[in-house]
Amino acid sequence: MKNYLLIFFLCLFFCKAESIETKIIHKIQNEIITNIDIKNEFKYLIALNNNLKQLDKDKILNISNESIIREKIKKIELQKNFKKITIEEEFLALLIKETYLSLNLKSLNQFISHLKNYNLTLTDVKKKITIDALWNQLIIQKYSGQITINKEKIRKNIINNENKLSKEFELSEIIFTVKNKNEINRKYNEIIKSVQEVGFKNSASLYSISDSAKIGGGIGWINENSLNSKIKESIKKLKIGETSKPIILSNGILILKVTSIRKSKNKINLELELKKAINYERNRQLNQYSKIYFNKTKKNLGIDE
């Protein structure tokens, strides 16, 4: 969509009038996106990452616009592969719990109250979480056979460090892509400048292709022995608040921020750490295939980059 149209609807978006006329902004096959949809997406993203309020209004609108477009593209593809856009209630409840815990909320009732502050309902959130969860299921179905994880190497690494005093890092990520290697430094410097100006969380929302972008890039606590050697080497000397140099991985270029550090004095639970390490590596590779498949779907729908 042309920038002038986005600017036009930006005025409507933040208009103080009690009622705003509904306008169709995008039409993707049988799915339409209105200015109200973009406004609601804005509220959803703000509810998940309140730091977005610090951004300029045009940047907030662009993030919301791109986010709802991604959701509609995913929905169209899911409808081709599943009879219904639904997941098991037990799994959905678990994903909702993970969402509100990431916001430092202690209960579902607190989460519902939090959503009310943004004129959102739990039903609104369930629909969005369901689409993301089902999309991830689709990617697993299509690409799980291509995931390569050396479990024995990971296990050996954990055992070798089992009785040593180790570090745990609370990390946030930005994953970005470039057309060629010559663009890596330019893009990295652009992102770091953004981090300095608007913070890491907002920069994750602006630049990251990872699903974690919706929550400011946060990926939680990870033991250093659960990380592959390239990532571990890149962050081991970082202090709290510092960001890594660009880490070139198969699914894109990774920037990590160390939010906090703690030392682990207890004996490592081998099976738990192995599971965490495998899940981290598996999700990293699945993110790569998710991006590939999404771009393929987008191209098939005739939507330009």
C-alpha positions, 0 to 999 in steps of 0.5 A, spaced: 500 500 500 502 506 498 505 511 503 500 516 502 494 512 503 497 509 510 499 517 512 492 518 510 489 513 514 494 514 520 490 521 521 483 517 521 487 512 526 489 517 531 482 521 530 479 523 537 472 522 534 467 517 537 466 514 530 471 512 524 468 510 518 470 503 516 475 503 510 478 497 506 485 498 506 487 491 503 484 486 499 488 479 499 483 474 496 477 473 500 480 477 506 479 484 507 483 489 512 480 495 514 482 501 518 479 498 524 483 492 523 489 496 523 487 500 529 485 493 533 492 490 531 495 496 534 491 495 540 493 488 541 501 489 539 501 495 544 498 490 550 503 485 548 509 490 548 507 497 551 514 500 549 511 501 542 508 507 545 514 510 545 515 510 537 512 515 532 505 514 530 507 513 523 512 507 525 506 504 530 501 504 524 506 501 519 508 495 524 500 494 525 499 494 518 505 489 516 503 485 522 495 484 520 497 483 513 502 477 515 496 474 519 491 475 513 496 471 509 497 466 514 490 465 515 489 464 507 494 459 507 491 455 513 484 455 510 488 451 505 491 446 509 486 445 515 478 444 515 478 449 521 482 454 524 482 451 531 487 448 536 485 444 542 483 448 548 488 445 553 494 447 548 490 454 547 490 455 555 497 453 555 499 458 550 495 464 553 498 462 560 505 463 557 503 470 554 500 473 560 506 470 564 511 474 559 507 480 561 509 479 568 502 477 570 500 472 575 493 470 573 488 469 567 484 474 571 489 479 571 490 478 563 483 479 562 483 486 566 490 488 562 486 487 556 480 491 558 485 497 558 486 496 551 479 495 549 481 488 547 477 481 550 480 474 551 477 472 545 480 477 540 487 474 543 485 467 542 484 468 535 491 471 534 494 466 538 490 460 534 493 462 528 500 463 530 500 456 533 496 453 527 501 456 522 507 453 527 504 446 526 503 447 519 511 449 518 512 443 523 508 438 518 512 441 512 519 441 514 520 437 521 524 432 516 529 437 514 531 439 521 538 437 523 540 437 531 546 433 533 543 431 540 549 427 542 553 433 541 549 437 545 548 432 550 556 431 551 557 439 551 552 439 557 555 433 561 562 436 560 560 442 563 555 439 568 559 440 575 562 447 573 559 454 575 555 456 569 551 462 567 544 463 565 542 469 560 536 472 560 536 474 552 532 478 547 533 477 540 532 481 533 533 476 527 533 480 520 535 478 513 539 481 507 539 480 500 547 479 500 553 479 505 555 486 503 549 489 506 550 485 513 554 491 516 549 496 514 543 493 516 546 491 523 548 499 524 541 501 522 538 497 527 543 498 533 542 506 531 535 504 532 536 501 539 540 507 541 534 511 539 528 507 541 530 501 545 531 494 543 524 492 544 521 497 539 527 495 534 525 488 535 518 490 533 521 494 527 526 490 524 525 482 527 522 477 522 522 472 528 515 471 532 518 474 538 518 481 535 511 481 538 513 481 545 519 485 544 524 480 542 524 476 549 526 469 549 527 468 556 532 465 560 537 460 557 543 456 560 550 458 556 551 450 555 544 450 552 547 454 546 550 452 540 558 454 540 557 460 535 552 463 539 555 462 546 562 465 544 558 471 541 555 473 548 559 470 553 563 476 554 557 481 554 555 485 560 548 486 562 544 491 557 549 490 551 548 487 544 552 482 540 555 483 534 551 480 528 551 472 528 550 469 521 546 463 522 542 459 517 535 462 518 538 470 518 542 474 522 541 474 529 543 480 534 542 478 542 541 483 547 543 480 554 537 483 559 540 479 565 545 474 568 545 469 573 550 464 576 547 457 576 550 453 582 546 447 582 547 441 579 545 441 572 538 437 570 541 433 564 535 431 561 531 438 562 537 442 559 538 437 554 530 438 552 531 446 553 537 446 548 534 441 543 527 446 543 532 452 542 535 449 536 529 446 533 525 453 534 531 456 531 531 452 524 523 452 524 523 460 524 528 459 518 523 455 514 517 459 517 520 465 513 521 461 507 514 458 507 511 465 508 515 468 503 513 463 498 505 464 500 506 471 499 509 471 492 503 466 490 498 471 492 501 476 488 504 480 494 510 484 492 515 485 498 
